[in-house]
Structures are given as C-alpha cells and as structure tokens.
Amino acid sequence: MADSAEATGLTTPGFSRRSLIRGAGSLVAAAAAGTLYSGTAAATVDSTAWTDLRSRLRGKLVLPEDSEYGEVKALFDRRFDGNAPLGVVEVAQPQDVQAAVSFARDHGLPIAARSGGHSFVGASASTGALVIDVRGLDHINVDADQVTVGAGVTSLAAVTRLAESDLALPIGVCASVGLTGLTVGGGLGADARRYGMTCDRLVAAELVLPNGDTIRADATTAPDLFWALRGAGGTTGILTSSTYRTIRATAKDMVRLTFPGDKAARVLNGWAQWMPTADRGVYASVLISADDGLRCLVRMVCPAGTGAAAAADLSAAAGVEPSAADHRTLDHLAAVHDLDSGRPRPGSIRVAGSDVVAQLSPAAVDTIVDVITARSHSGGSGLVVAEPLDGAIQETAPDATAFPWRAHAAALEWVVRTPNPVDEAHDWILSANRAVAAFSSGAYLNHVQPTDTMLRCFAHNFPRLQLVRQTTDPDRRLRWGING
C-alpha cells in the first residue's frame, strides 16, 4: 500500500492530502466499535424546499404524505416496512442523483441508496434519510468484452442481456440483487474460483460523492475510490454506472448431493480438504440445516461434462456416499436461474449473519456442526452455508482491494428463514458467531448483521478505508449498513 495521498490518488479533484489526514486517527478509533446508522441527524425541510427539489428532477420525489409512499419505500424484506425515510427520489437519469445528493447536503440530511433493496439491515430504506432509488438507471451497454450497466440493473438482468452475446459475469447465487450492491460488497458466487469475485471484474465506475460532485473512478483516476468500490460497500458515494470485464458464458453441470445429517461433519471436513485441489471451474457449497432434523446438502456447479467426476471426488474425500443425487446440464443462463430458484422472494423475511475462517480445521468443523445440531435439538430453525474463498479470489493481494478475505478458506453464512420472533433469530446468529469466534477472522459485508463493526468487516483494510471516507464523507451522511 502506498504511503502518501499523492501515490494513492487522493489528489484528484475534490480531494486533498490535508483533508485526508485531518482527524483520521480519531475516526479510526471511533469506528472500530461501529454503530448502525450513526451520523448526521436529519434537519427539518419545509414544503417549499421539497417543491424546489421536485422541479429539478426528471424522476419523481415521493414523500410520506403521498399515497404511493408505502409501496415506494418497501424493501425486499418486509421486516423493514416500518422504516420511515424522509422521502424517496426515484431517479430517471444520473443528474437526478446529483440533484438529490446536493439537496441533502444543503439541508443537512443523511442519504441512503437503493438498488435491489436486499440489505439485511434495511439500509436502503433508512429512517430519517433521503432515499435515492436508482432502479431507473437500467441501461446495459455491451461493447466487445466489456459491459457498462446502470446502478439499477439487477444481476439477473445483466447476465440475461450478456447471454445474447454468449457472455456473462461472475455474480452471486441470488440473481435478483442489484449488481452494483453485490459488486461493492465483494460478490461471491459460482464463478469466483475461476474468474474472481464480481468486484474483481470491475473496470470503472461513475458515482456522486456526498458533497454532490460526480466523479469517475478507475485504476488511474481516483484509484483510492476505485480501491474502496471493490469490497467496501456504499461507504464513499452513490454509483450511477459501472463497467466490467466480461467472461464467456459456458454450459454447466448442476449437481445436488444430499447426505445423512449425522455425517455432516465428515462432509464438511472432506469439502475443506478437497475444495482447494478441485479444478477452478468447480464451485461447491455445503449447507447444513437444523430445519426438520439435521440435514446436509452439497450444491455444485461444474464445467459441462465434469459434474459426475467432481461429485465422486468430493464423496471420496468425505468418505461418505450421498443418500440422493441430482445431476443436470444447463446453459449458463439456465444455470443462473437454477441457482436462484430456492432463494427468498420479495416480501419474505430472512435474518442472516456471517463469519470468515482462515482454515476449516477439524475443530472448527466440529464447532460449526455442534451449533446446528444444538439448534435442531431445540426445535429452532436455522442453517449455515460454507462457500469457498480459494482459487482466483486469492490471486489478488489482501490489500489490493477493500475486500480483505483473500487468504481465507471459507465464508460462513448463518441464516434463519421466516423467523418468529426476529430478535430470537438475531440472538441465535450472535450465539453462532460467539461459538466459532476462536476460528473466525471477521464478517462478509454482503451478509452484514446489525451488530457488525467496521473492523469486523474490513480487518487490516479498515484504516485505509477510514482515510478514504474522511475525504469523501467526512460528515458521515451516507447510511449504508454500518457507520462510524
């Protein structure tokens, strides 16, 4: 990492070395603890000011007194239906983002961006904030081996358009999420071991900073911003468009293996030993569920024609034969739909959290399985999914992007579906975090939970991120999930 602001690119317009350094030490100390949605308190805005903002938009401003307010502010997860943003700007062009951000700056308002609306903490309908809904920025432009998309484009919309040219992008297993949100949080998925995460394919982005300035960030222009856009979430500004290097769309073998629940530890141990040796085109995740008795499922995505051999290799490594197996060959787009088929639908409730482990030792595996087993015995609902972090993900240095987990074995996602009550689900996930704390290095930002801190999500990259944020958002007006 470069030592000076000049070397890191923060001397581009809108940045200064003095503003970068001033107050950084106190910010790092304060944000290590981390709080959810701290920052500037909302000011009172009179009707004349709102009318003026409306006149400057090609899109639409929706306020609490408008009949469509409840529908417009609603997120994917109905837990957050009670959130009460000050207003929602539905943008129709990038200039609307700039107008809304400048308005918020002038009136001392916090701001929150909304694209897919999948935030596990309801960040994109933050109470007291001006929400900037970018779903109207839905352009997709394919140019040779690159694609430029508006910030409102979902992962599914992007890969559907790319499939027309036999191209694709590495995306997550939930295709309905906003591609921009997935990118800035990292982007783990079935193609990550071969091509890197979604953020690793990012070439450039255009965004509006909290002061209202529009800026382009890439490897040579504002490189510190570009560094932060690859893994630091919505900490620096509101994106309007992103450009990516594409990959070839190829047919996949989709394999699902069901194992006896009492063999879950052997399966997870075998997976941990085998996964780093597997062909990089192979993706496999392990799901262990407490629902309706202990269950263990392995989901695999492999190059067409290799699925049977990969399944046999995994079973041999685990020393366990599956009790059931499903194997089909699909084109790339159909494979995306297949992976997404079991994901939650709009209006569902889903509580989640995460841990990242450097190694899945036998002791770590036993602890993970014990957590799910105890949950099953208690009659509670819950599951854990282990996803690999090896292959091409590790070809990028741990400090080369804001995503810090480049030398780790797996990301663990803890999930409770349709929880009742929600607080009990959060408590159980926190107990799971505590149980594996001896093996955990931190959290994966795209699975953020209310108690996560900046330090837990960014680890060794946290100090540099704080320096960038001190320049881009010194007043902490962006509400994105964790603040401080």
C-alpha positions in Angstrom: 0.0 0.0 0.0 1.3 3.4 -0.9 2.1 5.8 2.0 1.1 9.1 0.5 -2.1 10.7 -0.7 -0.4 11.6 -3.9 0.5 7.9 -4.5 -3.0 6.6 -3.7 -4.8 9.1 -6.0 -6.5 11.3 -3.4 -5.1 14.4 -5.0 -7.7 14.2 -7.8 -10.3 17.0 -7.9 -12.4 17.1 -4.7 -9.6 15.6 -2.6 -6.7 17.0 -0.7 -4.0 15.4 1.4 -4.7 17.7 4.3 -8.4 16.7 4.3 -7.4 13.0 4.1 -5.2 13.1 7.1 -7.1 15.6 9.3 -9.0 13.7 12.0 -8.2 10.3 10.6 -6.8 8.9 13.9 -9.9 9.7 15.9 -12.1 8.3 13.2 -10.3 5.0 13.1 -10.6 4.7 16.9 -14.3 5.6 17.0 -15.3 3.5 14.1 -13.6 0.4 15.3 -16.5 0.0 17.7 -19.0 0.7 14.9 -22.7 1.6 15.2 -25.6 1.0 12.9 -26.8 4.1 11.1 -25.0 6.7 13.1 -24.2 10.1 11.5 -25.8 13.4 10.8 -29.2 14.0 12.4 -32.0 14.9 9.9 -33.0 18.5 9.7 -36.5 19.9 9.1 -37.3 20.6 5.5 -40.2 22.8 4.6 -42.6 22.2 1.7 -41.1 25.0 -0.4 -37.8 23.2 -0.4 -39.3 19.9 -1.4 -41.2 21.6 -4.2 -37.9 23.1 -5.4 -36.3 19.6 -5.4 -39.2 18.2 -7.4 -38.7 20.9 -10.1 -35.1 19.9 -10.5 -35.8 16.2 -11.1 -36.7 14.3 -14.3 -37.6 11.5 -12.0 -40.1 11.5 -9.1 -40.0 12.6 -5.4 -42.3 10.7 -3.1 -42.9 12.0 0.4 -44.7 10.4 3.4 -48.0 12.2 2.6 -48.1 10.7 -0.9 -50.3 7.7 -1.4 -47.6 5.6 -3.0 -45.1 6.2 -0.2 -45.6 2.9 1.5 -45.1 1.0 -1.8 -42.1 3.0 -2.9 -40.2 2.7 0.3 -40.8 -1.1 0.7 -37.8 -3.3 0.6 -37.3 -7.0 -0.4 -37.7 -8.0 3.3 -40.9 -6.9 4.9 -39.3 -6.6 8.3 -38.4 -3.1 7.3 -41.9 -2.0 6.3 -41.9 0.3 9.4 -38.8 2.2 8.3 -39.7 5.8 7.6 -37.3 7.7 5.2 -37.9 11.4 4.9 -38.6 10.9 1.2 -37.7 8.8 -1.8 -36.2 10.1 -5.0 -36.9 7.8 -7.9 -34.2 8.8 -10.3 -34.6 8.8 -14.1 -31.1 10.0 -15.0 -27.7 10.4 -13.3 -28.4 14.1 -12.9 -31.2 13.3 -10.6 -28.8 11.6 -8.2 -26.6 14.7 -8.2 -29.6 16.9 -7.6 -30.9 14.8 -4.7 -27.5 14.5 -3.1 -26.9 18.2 -3.4 -30.3 18.9 -1.9 -29.5 16.6 1.1 -26.1 18.3 1.5 -27.7 21.8 1.6 -30.3 20.7 4.2 -28.1 18.5 6.4 -29.9 15.3 5.5 -28.5 11.8 5.6 -28.8 9.8 2.4 -29.2 6.2 1.5 -29.0 4.5 -1.9 -31.5 1.8 -3.0 -31.0 -0.5 -5.9 -32.0 -4.1 -5.3 -33.3 -3.3 -1.8 -31.9 -6.6 -0.3 -29.9 -5.2 2.6 -30.2 -7.5 5.6 -30.3 -4.4 7.9 -32.7 -2.3 5.9 -30.1 0.3 4.9 -31.8 1.3 1.7 -35.0 2.5 3.5 -33.2 4.1 6.4 -35.5 6.0 8.8 -34.8 9.8 8.7 -32.8 9.7 5.4 -33.4 10.8 1.9 -33.5 7.6 -0.1 -32.2 7.8 -3.6 -33.7 4.9 -5.6 -31.5 4.2 -8.7 -33.6 1.5 -10.2 -34.5 3.8 -13.1 -30.8 3.7 -14.2 -31.3 0.4 -16.0 -29.2 0.7 -19.2 -27.0 -2.2 -20.2 -24.4 -1.5 -23.0 -22.2 -4.3 -24.3 -19.0 -3.4 -26.0 -16.7 -6.2 -27.1 -15.5 -7.8 -23.9 -16.9 -5.1 -21.5 -20.3 -4.2 -20.3 -21.5 -0.9 -18.7 -24.6 -1.0 -16.6 -26.7 1.5 -14.8 -26.8 1.3 -11.0 -30.4 0.0 -11.0 -29.6 -3.2 -13.0 -30.0 -6.5 -11.2 -27.5 -9.3 -11.6 -30.1 -11.3 -13.5 -30.9 -8.5 -15.9 -27.2 -8.1 -16.7 -26.4 -11.8 -17.3 -29.7 -12.1 -19.4 -28.5 -9.3 -21.7 -25.0 -10.7 -21.8 -26.2 -14.2 -22.7 -27.4 -12.8 -26.1 -23.7 -12.3 -26.9 -22.5 -15.6 -25.2 -21.0 -13.5 -22.4 -21.5 -13.5 -18.6 -20.3 -12.0 -15.3 -19.4 -13.7 -12.1 -22.4 -13.0 -9.9 -23.7 -14.3 -6.6 -26.2 -17.2 -6.2 -29.1 -14.8 -5.6 -29.6 -13.2 -9.0 -32.3 -10.8 -8.0 -29.9 -8.5 -6.1 -28.7 -5.2 -7.6 -25.4 -5.8 -9.4 -23.9 -2.6 -8.0 -24.7 -3.6 -4.4 -23.3 -7.1 -5.0 -20.1 -5.6 -6.5 -19.3 -3.0 -3.9 -19.6 -5.7 -1.2 -17.4 -8.2 -3.0 -19.6 -10.7 -4.9 -19.1 -14.4 -4.1 -20.6 -16.9 -6.4 -20.3 -19.9 -8.6 -17.7 -18.4 -11.0 -15.5 -16.8 -8.3 -12.9 -19.6 -8.0 -12.2 -19.3 -11.8 -12.7 -15.6 -12.6 -12.6 -13.8 -9.2 -15.5 -12.1 -7.5 -17.8 -9.6 -9.1 -15.7 -6.7 -7.7 -12.6 -8.2 -9.3 -14.2 -7.7 -12.8 -14.9 -4.0 -12.2 -13.1 -1.7 -14.6 -14.5 1.7 -13.7 -17.5 3.4 -12.0 -19.2 6.7 -12.1 -20.6 8.0 -8.8 -21.9 11.0 -7.0 -20.0 11.9 -3.8 -21.9 13.1 -0.7 -20.8 16.7 -1.5 -22.6 16.5 -4.8 -19.6 16.1 -7.1 -19.7 13.5 -9.9 -16.5 11.5 -10.4 -15.2 8.6 -12.4 -13.1 6.1 -10.5 -10.8 3.6 -12.1 -7.3 2.2 -11.7 -5.7 5.5 -12.7 -8.3 8.2 -11.9 -9.2 8.4 -8.2 -7.6 5.0 -7.5 -8.4 5.1 -3.8 -12.0 5.4 -4.6 -11.7 2.5 -7.0 -10.0 0.5 -4.3 -12.9 1.2 -1.9 -15.5 0.4 -4.5 -14.2 -3.2 -4.6 -15.4 -4.5 -1.3 -16.2 -1.5 1.0 -19.9 -1.3 0.3 -21.7 2.0 0.0 -19.1 3.9 2.1 -18.0 6.5 -0.4 -20.8 7.7 -2.7 -23.8 6.7 -4.8 -22.9 4.9 -8.0 -24.7 5.7 -11.2 -22.9 3.3 -13.6 -20.3 0.5 -13.6 -18.1 -1.1 -16.3 -17.0 -4.7 -16.1 -14.8 -7.2 -17.9 -17.0 -10.0 -19.0 -16.4 -13.7 -19.2 -17.6 -16.4 -21.6 -20.9 -18.0 -21.0 -20.5 -21.7 -20.8 -22.7 -24.7 -20.1 -22.7 -26.1 -16.5 -23.3 -29.4 -14.8 -25.5 -28.6 -11.8 -25.2 -31.3 -9.1 -27.0 -31.5 -5.8 -25.9 -34.2 -3.3 -27.9 -35.0 -0.1 -26.0 -36.6 2.8 -27.3 -38.0 6.1 -27.4 -35.3 8.7 -25.3 -37.3 11.1 -22.5 -37.3 8.5 -22.4 -33.5 8.2 -19.0 -33.2 10.0 -17.4 -35.7 7.7 -18.8 -34.0 4.6 -17.7 -30.5 5.7 -14.2 -31.9 6.6 -13.9 -33.6 3.3 -15.1 -30.5 1.4 -12.5 -28.4 3.2 -9.7 -30.7 2.2 -10.9 -31.3 -1.4 -12.0 -27.8 -2.4 -8.6 -26.2 -2.8 -7.5 -29.1 -5.0 -10.5 -29.1 -7.3 -10.5 -27.6 -10.8 -11.1 -23.9 -10.6 -14.1 -24.3 -12.8 -15.8 -26.2 -9.9 -17.9 -24.5 -7.3 -19.3 -26.3 -4.3 -21.0 -25.1 -1.2 -22.1 -27.1 1.9 -25.4 -26.4 3.6 -26.2 -27.8 7.0 -29.7 -27.2 8.2 -31.4 -27.6 11.6 -34.9 -27.5 10.0 -36.9 -30.7 10.3 -34.0 -32.6 11.7 -30.3 -32.2 10.8 -29.8 -32.1 7.0 -26.7 -31.8 4.8 -26.7 -30.7 1.2 -23.8 -30.0 -1.2 -24.6 -27.9 -4.2 -22.0 -28.0 -7.1 -21.6 -26.1 -10.3 -19.1 -27.6 -12.7 -18.0 -27.3 -16.3 -20.3 -29.3 -18.5 -19.3 -33.0 -18.5 -17.3 -32.9 -15.3 -20.0 -33.0 -12.6 -20.1 -36.7 -12.0 -16.4 -36.9 -11.5 -16.3 -33.9 -9.2 -19.2 -35.4 -7.1 -17.3 -38.7 -6.8 -14.1 -36.9 -5.8 -16.0 -35.0 -3.0 -17.7 -38.1 -1.8 -14.3 -39.9 -1.7 -12.7 -37.0 0.3 -15.6 -37.1 2.8 -15.7 -40.9 3.0 -19.5 -40.7 2.7 -21.8 -41.7 -0.2 -24.7 -39.3 -0.8 -28.2 -40.7 0.0 -29.6 -38.8 -3.0 -28.1 -37.1 -6.0 -29.5 -34.8 -8.8 -27.4 -34.0 -11.9 -28.4 -31.9 -14.9 -26.6 -30.0 -17.6 -27.8 -26.4 -18.4 -26.6 -23.5 -20.4 -25.1 -20.6 -18.5 -28.3 -18.5 -18.1 -30.4 -21.5 -17.1 -27.8 -22.4 -14.5 -28.1 -18.9 -13.1 -31.9 -19.4 -12.8 -31.4 -22.8 -11.3 -29.1 -21.4 -8.5 -31.6 -18.7 -7.8 -34.7 -21.0 -7.7 -34.5 -21.6 -4.0 -33.8 -18.1 -2.9 -36.2 -15.9 -1.0 -38.9 -14.0 -2.9 -39.9 -10.4 -2.4 -41.9 -9.9 0.9 -40.1 -12.8 2.7 -38.3 -12.4 6.0 -34.7 -13.6 6.3 -32.2 -12.9 9.1 -28.6 -13.6 8.3 -25.0 -13.1 9.5 -21.6 -14.4 8.7 -18.1 -15.5 9.7 -15.0 -15.8 7.6 -12.5 -18.5 8.5 -8.8 -18.8 7.5 -8.9 -22.6 7.9 -11.6 -25.1 8.4 -9.8 -27.3 10.8 -11.5 -30.4 12.3 -12.1 -28.4 15.5 -13.8 -25.6 13.6 -15.9 -28.1 11.6 -17.0 -29.8 14.8 -17.9 -26.5 16.4 -20.0 -25.5 13.3 -21.8 -28.8 13.2 -22.4 -28.6 17.0 -24.1 -25.2 16.6 -26.5 -26.5 14.0 -27.1 -29.8 15.9 -28.0 -27.9 19.1 -30.3 -25.7 17.1 -32.0 -28.8 15.6 -32.4 -30.4 19.0 -34.0 -27.2 20.4 -36.6 -27.3 17.6 -35.4 -24.0 16.2 -34.9 -23.1 12.6 -31.5 -22.2 11.1 -28.8 -23.2 8.7 -25.2 -22.5 7.8 -23.7 -22.3 4.3 -20.0 -22.7 3.7 -18.7 -21.1 0.5 -15.1 -21.3 -0.8 -12.7 -18.4 -0.9 -9.8 -20.0 -2.8 -8.8 -20.1 -6.4 -8.8 -16.8 -8.4 -10.1 -15.0 -5.3 -6.7 -15.4 -3.7 -4.8 -14.2 -6.8 -5.5 -10.6 -5.7 -3.5 -9.4 -2.7 -5.4 -8.9 0.5 -4.8 -5.1 0.5 -5.2 -4.6 -3.3 -9.0 -4.0 -2.9 -11.1 -3.2 0.1 -12.3 -6.8 0.3 -10.0 -8.3 2.9 -10.5 -12.0 2.8 -8.0 -13.1 0.2 -6.1 -15.6 2.3 -9.0 -17.5 3.8 -10.7 -20.8 3.3 -14.4 -20.1 3.5 -17.2 -17.7 4.2 -19.9 -19.0 6.5 -23.4 -17.6 6.2 -25.8 -18.2 9.1 -29.4 -17.9 8.2 -32.9 -18.1 9.8 -35.7 -18.1 7.3 -39.1 -16.6 8.2 -38.1 -16.1 11.8 -40.6 -15.5 14.5 -39.6 -13.7 16.6 -36.9 -11.8 14.7 -35.0 -10.9 17.8 -34.6 -14.6 18.7 -33.1 -15.3 15.3 -30.6 -12.4 15.7 -29.7 -13.8 19.1 -29.1 -17.3 17.7 -26.9 -16.0 15.0 -24.9 -14.0 17.6 -24.5 -17.2 19.6 -23.2 -18.9 16.5 -20.7 -16.1 16.0 -19.5 -16.5 19.6 -19.3 -20.2 19.3 -16.9 -20.0 16.3 -15.1 -16.9 17.4 -11.8 -18.8 18.0 -11.7 -19.7 14.3 -13.3 -16.5 12.8 -11.4 -13.6 11.3 -14.4 -11.4 10.7 -17.6 -11.0 8.5 -18.5 -10.8 4.9 -20.1 -7.4 4.2 -22.8 -8.7 1.8 -24.2 -10.7 4.8 -24.0 -7.8 7.2 -25.8 -8.1 10.5 -26.9 -5.3 12.9 -24.0 -5.9 15.4 -21.2 -5.9 12.8 -18.5 -3.3 13.1 -16.2 -1.7 10.5 -13.2 -3.6 11.9 -15.0 -7.0 11.7 -15.9 -6.4 8.1 -12.7 -4.8 6.8 -9.9 -6.1 9.1 -6.5 -4.9 8.0 -8.1 -2.7 5.3 -10.1 -0.7 7.8 -7.5 2.1 8.5 -7.1 2.9 4.8 -10.9 2.8 4.3 -11.3 5.3 7.1 -8.9 7.7 5.4 -10.8 7.5 2.1 -14.1 8.1 3.9 -12.7 11.1 5.8 -12.2 12.7 2.4 -15.4 11.5 0.6 -17.9 11.6 3.5 -16.4 13.4 6.5 -19.8 14.2 8.0 -20.9 10.5 7.6 -24.1 11.3 5.8 -24.2 8.1 3.8 -26.2 5.4 5.5 -25.2 2.0 4.1 -25.4 -0.6 6.9 -22.6 0.2 9.3 -21.5 3.7 10.2 -18.9 5.4 12.4 
